[in-house]
Amino acid sequence: MKKNIVLLLLLAFSLSARTEVRLPQLVSDGMIVQRDAPVKIWGWASPNENITVNFNGSGYQTSADRDGTWKITLPAQKAGGPYLLKINDIELKNVLIGDVWLCSGQSNMETPISRVMSLYGDEINNYSNPHIRYVKIPLTYNFHGPQADVPPCNWVDVTPETAQDFSAVAYFFAKEMYEKTGVPVGLINSSVGGSPAEAWISEEALKPFPALLNDMRICQSDEFVAEMQRLGSLPGRRWHTIVNEQDKGLNEAIQWSSPAYNDNSWPTTDLLDNAWGKNGLYPANGVFWFRKEVEIPAGWANQSALLFMGRIVDADSVFVNGVFVGTTGYQYPPRNYQVPAGVLKAGKNLVTVRLISQGGFPEFVKNKPYKIVFNNQEISLEGQWKYNVGALMPAASGGGITFQYKPVGLYNAMIAPLQNHAIKGFLWYQGESNTGRTAEYYDLMSTLISDWRNLWKGEFPFLIVQLANFMEPALLQQNSGWAELRNVQLELSKTIPHTGLAVAIDIGEWNDIHPLNKKDVGKRLALQARKLAYGEKIIADGPVYQSSKIEGNKVILSFKEGTNDLRPVDELKGFAVAGADGLFKLSKATVNGNQVIVWNDEISQPVKVRYAWANNPEGANLYNKEGLPASPFQTK
C-alpha cells in the first residue's frame, strides 16, 4: 500500500511538472499582435511537453523540444478583438489584433507624458482608448549573447492615469494613427536615456567596427562589471554624505527650510541671475539655499496648488511653509510639484529651494516657468530671492562606467528577446549621444537598420526623428556637430529604402535637450508611417534638397518632386554661401516658384550652400505649403 501511494505521488508530481508552461513577458494579458502577418506564440515548458493553443475559434498544437522551448505560428489574422488566447491551462484575456510599432532610441523617446502635461494636460486628461496598448521594456543589458526574454513588464491601455508613463512621442503617434486608421495600435517602448547607437546593434553586425567590439569584450567580464559598478558609485555616495554633514542649512538648530528661521542677514539675488553660483571667476559646487515670501490670496488658503520651479542645475528639494513638496535628482526634468491642501495660507507664505550643484554652473534655467498655480490663477516666483551658501564642495567625481551605453549590451537584452513578436515598423529617436562622432554615424545607423530588419526578417519601415534645435540660437555656425548629425540623418532617409525622416528643427527649445512639443513629433512620424507603411499618397516631408546649379553669383536650389510646393515668405532665413575659401556667410535667399535662389553680394563665385547649419538655427523658415519644414542640408 505504501509503495502504491509513493508511486501515485511521484506520478502526480511528474504530471504537475510537465504541465507547467511559462510565457515570455510580451505574451500576456492585453497584448496586441500584428495583423496580416503570421502570429508567433512561444514560450517554455518541460521537454517534449504537448502545447495546445486556442485563438479566435481555431486550435493549434506543437510540443516543446528537448530544451523545453516551443513556438507555434498562427496564420495571419485580420484586425479586431478583444479575444481570449488559451495556451494549455493559461488564459490570456483582452488580446487585440492591430499594428505594433517598436519604439527605441534615447531619452527623447523615453520622455514620458508626465513631463509634458503643462502643454497637453487637458487633452490627456480627457482621453482614454482601450485600442491603444503600451509596454515599456525595463532597462537591462547583457554582453554575453542574445537573451530569451526581458524583465517583467505588462501591456496597458490608454487612460488619463496610465498615460503618464507612456512615451510622449509614442503616445501622440499612436493617437494620430488610430484616428486615421481605426486599427488597434501596439507600442513596444525599448529605449534608454543617453544610449548611443552602437549599444543597440548585435555583435555580428558590429564586426566592421573592431574598436567597438573590443569595448564590448572588456565588459564580458562579470567580475569587471561588478567591481566597476561598486567603485563607480562610491565617490558619489561619499560626496553626498559629506555635503549633508556639512550643510549648515540642515544642521543648524533651526533648519533653513523652516518659516521660523531668521534670514534677515541673507543677501538677495534675482532668481535667474546665476552670479551667486560662481566662486570668483569659477563655478561653485555644493549646496545653495533660496527663500522667498509670497503673498497668497485668501481664496487659495488650504487649497492644493501646483508649484512650477522650471529647470534647475543640478538637483533640488523644495519646501512650502517648511513642508517638503518635491525633489528632483538631476537637471533635465521639469520641476512641477503638487502643494497639498492645507499647506498654503492666506497672506505671507514661504517657498524654499535647496539646490545641490555637483558639476559646476548651477542655475535656475531661463525661459522656464517659475510660479504657483491655482484654478488657472498664478503668482510669479521670479524676481528677488534671499540666498545663502549651505556648503561649498569640490566637483563631484564621475559615476564610473555607464554599462548600458556600451556596445551590444542593449541589443542582447532589450531587442533580441522581442524578435518573435511581429511588428509593423520601427520608430527611432536618437542621435544626441553620437553628435561627437558624426563621421561614423551613417555607417552605424545603416548597420543598425539592416540588423533589425534581418532580425524581424523584412524590410520594415524605419522612421527617424531628426535632432531638434537646441542650445543658444544662431542661424549659422561654421562647425556644428548637431548640424552634421542632422545631415547624416537626412542622408539615411534619402539613401536607405523605406526609411522616413520626421524633421523637428522648428519645435525644439534652446534651453532644454528634451523639448516639450512631442505632439508635432508624433504627428510627423505618423505622416511618414501613413506614406511608407500604408502606401497613402500624401506629402510626408518638407522640402527635400535634390540638386543645385550656379548662375553667376547665384545658386539655384531644386527640391524633390512632391515636396517642392514651397511656401512663399517675405524673407527666407538660414541660408549661407561659401566661396573657394570654404568660409560660409549668411546670405540672401528667395522662393522662386518651386526653387530657392541664394546669393551673397560679397561672394562672386559661390561653391557651396548650407541651410539651417547650426545647433539651434532658430528662425530658419523654409517650408512647403503642407506646413512641413525643410531639413538642414548642404549642397555637394
Secondary structure by P-SEA (a helix, b strand, c coil): caaaaaaaaaaaaaaaaaabbbbccccccccccccccbbbbbbbcccbbbbbbbcccbbbbbbbcccccbbbbbccccccccbbbbccccccccccccbbbbbbbcccccccccccccccaaaaaacccccbbbbbbcbbbbcccccccccbbbbbcccccccccccaaaaaaaaaaaaacccbbbbbbbcccccccccccccccccccaaaaaaaaaaccaaaaaaaaaaaaaaaaaaaaaaaaacccccccccccccccccccbbbbcccccccccccccccccbbbbbbbbbbccccccbbbbbbcccccccbbbbccccccccccccccccccccccccccccbbbbbbbbbbcccccccccccccccccccbbbbcccbbbbbbcccccccccccccccccccccccccccccccccccbbbbbbcccccccccaaaaaaaaaaaaaaaaaccccbbbbbcccccccccccccccaaaaaaaaaaaaaacccccccccccccccccccccccaaaaaaaaaaaaaaccccccccccccccccccccccbbbbbcccccccccccccccbbbbbcccccccbbbbbbcccbbbbbbcccccccccccccccccccccccccccbbbcccccc
